[in-house]
Each structure stands twice: as C-alpha cells, then as structure tokens.
Amino acid sequence: MILLSVVLAGALHWGWPSAPHVALPHVEIPTDGMRRRAGYKVRTKAYHLAGWDMRIQRDGFTGQTRCQLFSPPGLGQGRISYADGILGFHLGEDRDVAQAWYSIDDAAAQPWRADYPTLIARRTPLDGGGLANPTGGVVLIPQEKLAGARTVTIRAAAGLTPKRFRLRGFEQALAAARANGCANAAAFSRASW
C-alpha cells in the first residue's frame, strides 16, 4: 500500500515542495588595483549648521582637502563666503562695489578700500569680475575686524540703499569646519565648485 502511494504520488507529481531556484548575486572580489582606484575618488560632504553651509571635498588621489563655508542668500540678505581669514559679502555680480562703505554693528562707516593693505598682504585676489566690473560685486573684510560682530551693513555706492548681513552662527560653523578637516586656512576657497 505504501509502495502504491509513493508510485501514485510520483505519477501525479505530488511530493514534498522543493525550494525555488535562487540565483546568488555575482560578487566581485576586490583586487589591489580596484582598492587603489577607489581611493582616488573625490568625495564631497555637505553640512548645514546655524544658517551656514559647508562643503568639504577630499581628493583621494592628491590627498588635498578643499573647503567652502558660506551663508546662502536669504530674505533681505546676500550671500556671505569665507576663505583664508577673509569674509566676502556678495552684493550681486552686476554690482560695482569699488566705492563701497561698510559699518560693523552700526559703528561709523568706513570704505572697504581701507582694507586693501591687509588683503594684499594676505595675497587675496581683489578681482572677481570682468573688465566692466572688476570687483565682481564682492566686498572683502578681514575676519579679525569682525570678531564678535553681529551685523555688517554695506552700501555699494552713494545713493544706493545699504544692505545688512547677519553673522549669527559664523564662529560655530567655522569651528565645525575646522573639526571636520578644514584646519588649514588655505584649504578654504570662495570660488564656486
């Protein structure tokens, strides 16, 4: 009887269910060359902290780190960028700021041309635009002049409305950038990537 049941089950294709066929994924074993090429990649990480954005780019081939720290433009405020101990206040690429004046925390205004000797001593490029507008719409102020400051108000030219920039969170963002591999001041760049 048991033998007849087994033969009948085989004829009717009854039996224990079999496991479905599963194809294993193809796994490539990394070689030394693959590991070396993977290390050559440029990796970028982006962070946002207290109104400031930072991008840290590590080049696996050269070992260099490039950093960008900036406050994106917001309501009533233009972009602020940081590089090599200098803050750049962007008033617009089409705005000529050669005759700009600025005030820190509503103190007496001063021309930003007065900072030229400090900027030139640090080898900071002062040109950012073309021949029609060599300033590129950016007013550069050394970081040490802004220590503890809350606001910077800039008037690009006589007859124009001054623009106020808030510096809240800059010191914390700079400390965070340094803690994430941007300890060298020369690693910071203001140029767009």
HUDAVEN-V211810 format. One line per field, one symbol per residue. phi: phi as a letter, one per 40 degrees, with the letter a starting at -180 (. if undefined). burial: I if it has 9 or more other C-alpha atoms within 8 Angstrom, else O. Layout:
# HUDAVEN-V211810
phi=???
burial=???
This chain:
# HUDAVEN-V211810
phi=.cccccccccccfciccccccbccccbcccbcccccccccccbbbbbbafgbbbbbbbccccgcbbbbbabccbcgbccbbbafgbcbbcbhccccbcbcbbbbfgcccacccccddcccccfccccbbcccaccggbcbbdcccbdgcbbbbbbcadgcccbbbcbdgccccccccccchbccccccbcccc
burial=OOOOOOOOIIOOOOOOOOOOOOOOOOOOOOOOOOIOOOOIIIOOOOOOIIIIIIIIIIIIOOOOIIIIIIIIOOOOIIIIIIIIIIIIIIIIIOIIIOIIIIIIIIOOIOIIOOIOOOIIOOOOOOOIIOOOIIIIIIIIIIIOOIOOIIIIIIIIIOOOOOIIIOIOIIOIIIOOIIOOOIIOIOIIIIOOO
